Amino acid sequence: MSGLRSLVVSIHDVAPATLGEAIAVRATVDAIAGPVPVSLLAVPRYHGQAWHDGAAQWLRDRVERGDEAVLHGLVHMDEGRRDGAEFARRDSVGDTIARLAFAHAELRGLGVHAAGFVAPAYAHPPALGAALATSGLEWWATRNRLVTAAGASLALPSVGLGASTLLKRALSPAGAATMARALARAPRVRLDLHPADMRHRRLTDAVDRLLTLLMEQGRTLRTHGDLVGTTLGPWARSSLVGVR
């Protein structure tokens, strides 16, 4: 298993407010790659909003069918209530521990277990790293690495699109395709997809092309948890770099 070239498909920002678009992204993956597992990055209080029963049931159903639930912050906003980076350098370790614990409990309250964590916008300051080490989570991912609570890590470079500005929408499809081709020989790649990608035809078309390109590299769709269990697990002590 560890010799396979792998692809992790992550759907970010999964929440009631984005559910229709998240379902559309999930359907796109099915249409291109077949019935494969993906990672659903769920936000327990996205922009301050609680989950309703229908959205929670959809998430539970997807996990039962093999998808992976991942904790993706608590509210997915900064202190100025702007969407995106939730964890900042000025945050204390204690406050970050409390936020993580509350977010994890909220997700468990939906009937979903998450073993791992990805920070909103990949904003990963030192306090967050210290808090994760005490969180009880089994793993977390940054933009370019997958890390375990036991202190092992491996490279997991990410490819994704940008929807937040006109310039990003114009340039990111070509940039993402170039990066995907450059990573053709990489043993593991993550494709980051967002509900916002479904709001722009240019990005929707780019999602199709990116996933097709990565699949044509002979990759097997896996979750972060798969990599932790089959790659980091056996090799953690002998061949991986410890995280400091």
C-alpha positions in Angstrom: 0.0 0.0 0.0 2.8 2.5 0.9 4.2 2.2 -2.6 1.1 3.5 -4.4 0.9 7.0 -5.7 -1.9 8.6 -3.7 -4.4 11.4 -4.1 -6.3 12.9 -1.2 -9.3 14.9 -2.3 -10.4 17.4 0.4 -13.6 19.3 0.2 -13.2 22.4 2.5 -15.7 24.5 4.3 -18.4 21.9 4.7 -21.3 23.5 6.6 -25.1 24.0 6.3 -24.5 27.3 4.5 -22.4 25.7 1.8 -24.0 22.3 1.7 -25.6 22.5 -1.7 -22.3 23.4 -3.3 -20.4 20.9 -1.2 -22.8 18.2 -2.5 -22.1 19.4 -6.0 -18.3 19.1 -5.5 -18.8 15.6 -4.1 -20.9 14.7 -7.1 -18.2 15.9 -9.5 -15.6 13.7 -7.8 -18.0 10.7 -8.1 -18.6 11.5 -11.8 -14.9 11.6 -12.6 -13.3 9.1 -10.2 -16.1 6.8 -9.3 -17.3 5.9 -5.7 -14.0 6.9 -4.0 -13.5 8.3 -0.5 -12.9 12.0 0.1 -12.1 14.1 3.1 -14.9 16.4 4.2 -13.5 19.4 6.2 -16.4 20.3 8.4 -16.8 23.6 10.3 -19.0 23.1 13.4 -20.1 26.8 13.7 -19.4 28.2 10.2 -19.6 32.0 10.5 -21.4 31.5 13.8 -24.2 29.3 12.5 -25.2 25.9 14.0 -25.9 22.8 12.0 -29.4 21.7 11.2 -30.6 18.1 11.3 -30.6 17.6 7.5 -27.0 18.8 7.1 -25.8 16.7 10.0 -27.6 13.6 8.6 -25.9 14.2 5.2 -22.5 14.3 6.9 -23.2 11.2 8.9 -24.4 9.4 5.8 -21.2 10.3 3.9 -19.0 9.1 6.7 -20.9 5.8 6.9 -20.3 5.4 3.1 -16.5 5.8 3.6 -15.8 9.5 3.5 -13.6 11.0 6.2 -14.8 13.8 8.5 -12.1 16.3 9.4 -12.3 19.1 11.9 -11.9 22.5 10.1 -11.7 25.1 12.8 -14.7 26.3 14.7 -16.1 29.4 12.8 -13.8 29.8 9.8 -13.5 33.6 10.5 -10.8 35.9 11.9 -11.5 38.4 14.7 -12.7 40.9 12.1 -15.3 38.4 11.0 -13.7 38.0 7.7 -13.9 34.5 6.2 -10.7 32.5 6.3 -7.8 32.3 8.7 -9.2 31.6 12.2 -6.0 31.0 14.1 -3.5 33.9 14.5 0.0 34.4 15.8 -1.3 36.5 18.7 -3.5 33.7 20.0 -2.4 32.0 23.3 -1.9 28.3 23.6 -4.6 28.1 26.3 -7.2 29.9 24.2 -6.4 27.7 21.2 -6.7 24.6 23.3 -10.1 25.7 24.5 -11.3 26.6 21.0 -10.1 23.2 19.6 -11.8 21.3 22.4 -15.1 23.2 21.9 -15.0 22.7 18.1 -14.3 18.9 18.5 -17.1 18.6 21.0 -19.5 20.4 18.6 -18.7 18.0 15.8 -19.1 15.0 18.1 -22.5 16.4 19.1 -23.5 16.0 15.4 -22.8 12.3 15.7 -19.5 12.5 13.7 -16.0 11.5 14.8 -13.1 13.4 13.4 -9.6 12.0 14.0 -7.8 14.8 12.2 -7.7 18.6 11.7 -7.0 21.1 9.0 -6.8 24.8 9.8 -9.0 27.3 7.9 -6.9 28.8 5.1 -4.0 26.7 6.3 -3.2 29.4 8.8 -1.1 27.4 11.3 0.7 29.5 13.9 2.9 28.0 16.6 0.2 28.2 19.3 -2.0 26.0 17.1 0.7 23.4 16.8 1.2 23.3 20.5 -2.5 23.0 21.2 -3.0 20.2 18.7 -0.3 18.2 20.5 -2.6 18.1 23.5 -5.9 17.9 21.7 -6.4 14.1 21.5 -6.6 14.3 17.7 -4.6 11.7 15.8 -3.2 13.8 13.0 -3.3 17.3 11.4 -2.3 18.6 8.0 -0.7 21.8 6.9 -0.5 23.0 3.3 2.4 20.7 2.5 2.7 18.1 5.3 0.7 15.5 7.2 1.6 15.2 10.8 0.7 12.7 13.5 0.3 13.2 17.3 3.2 10.7 17.7 5.5 13.2 16.1 6.0 11.8 12.6 5.3 13.6 9.3 5.4 13.2 5.6 5.1 15.4 2.5 1.6 16.0 1.2 1.7 19.0 -1.1 -1.6 20.6 -2.0 -3.1 21.9 -5.2 -6.1 24.1 -5.3 -7.9 27.0 -7.0 -8.6 30.5 -5.8 -12.2 32.0 -5.9 -11.9 35.0 -3.6 -10.8 37.6 -6.2 -11.2 38.1 -9.9 -7.4 37.8 -10.4 -7.3 34.4 -8.5 -10.2 33.1 -10.6 -8.5 34.2 -13.8 -5.0 32.8 -12.9 -5.4 29.9 -10.5 -6.7 27.3 -13.0 -3.5 27.5 -15.1 -1.3 27.7 -12.0 -2.9 24.7 -10.4 -2.6 22.7 -13.6 1.1 23.6 -13.8 1.6 22.5 -10.2 -0.3 19.3 -10.7 1.9 18.4 -13.7 5.1 19.3 -11.7 4.0 16.9 -9.0 3.4 14.0 -11.4 6.1 11.9 -9.7 5.3 12.8 -6.2 4.1 9.8 -4.1 1.3 11.8 -2.5 -0.7 14.9 -3.6 -3.8 16.6 -2.0 -6.4 18.3 -4.2 -8.2 21.1 -2.2 -11.7 21.8 -3.5 -14.1 24.4 -2.1 -17.8 25.0 -2.4 -17.0 28.5 -3.8 -15.4 26.7 -6.8 -19.0 25.9 -7.9 -20.0 29.6 -8.1 -17.8 30.3 -11.1 -18.0 28.4 -14.4 -14.2 28.9 -15.0 -13.4 27.2 -11.7 -16.0 24.5 -12.1 -14.5 23.5 -15.4 -11.0 23.7 -13.8 -12.0 21.2 -11.0 -13.0 18.7 -13.7 -9.7 19.1 -15.5 -7.5 19.0 -12.4 -9.1 15.9 -11.0 -8.9 14.2 -14.4 -5.2 15.2 -14.7 -4.3 13.8 -11.3 -6.2 10.6 -11.9 -4.4 10.1 -15.2 -1.1 10.1 -13.2 -2.2 6.7 -11.9 -3.1 7.8 -8.4 -5.3 5.9 -5.9 -7.8 8.0 -4.0 -7.2 7.8 -0.3 -8.0 9.7 2.9 -5.6 11.3 5.4 -6.5 8.5 7.8 -5.5 5.9 5.2 -2.1 7.5 4.9 -1.7 7.7 8.7 -2.6 4.0 9.0 -0.6 2.5 6.1 2.3 4.9 5.6 3.0 6.9 8.8 2.0 4.0 11.1 4.6 1.4 10.0 7.4 3.9 9.2 7.0 6.6 11.9 10.0 5.5 13.9 12.4 4.4 11.2 12.1 6.6 8.1 10.2 9.8 8.8 11.2 13.2 10.0 10.1 14.1 13.5 8.1 17.3 14.0 9.6 20.0 16.3 
